[in-house]
Amino acid sequence: MKLLYKAIWISLAVLTFTSCDEVEWQDSDTALTPIYLLTDLNDDISLHAVEVYKEKALLIEFEKASTLKSFAMVDFKDKTSSEGYLVNYTLEREALTEDDNDTTLIRFYHISGTAIDSVGVYEEYEITAANDTVLSATSACTIYTDERLF
């Protein structure tokens, strides 16, 4: 009887291993995308880090190291050169007013810094209903260029 069980188990094992076909995996179409990474922001901004994608209309704000929000950018301009960083973009965020009405907040962001030591300034401007541009926050930061999978 033991011999019969062994024969069945061996047959099942051989059948299992020989019945598997080689599967060719498709290559992934993900690629590394260049970004600007802003770190060492001060308390006025209250963010851990910011990732600005150079080739995609995407911005990711890290409120903490593990908590993030992503936003689609509008009107992205990158005039960075070998001498320094100069990036401008606009974000439109949906929000509620104090009266619980839907509204769109429009904020303009300006990033500038030197390429030699990667020290820069991150500025946030709020565009009011009267189309006035008001500086709402500014922070010193460290600017890096990096790549992320997208």
Secondary structure, DSSP 8 states (H G I E B T S, - for coil): -HHHHHHHHHHHHHHHHHS------------EEEEEEEE---TTT--SEEEEESSSSEEEEESSSS-EEEEEEEEEEE---SSEEEEEEEEEEEEE-TTS-EEEEEEEEEEEEETTT-EEEEEEEEE-TTS-EEEEEEEEEEEEEEEEE-
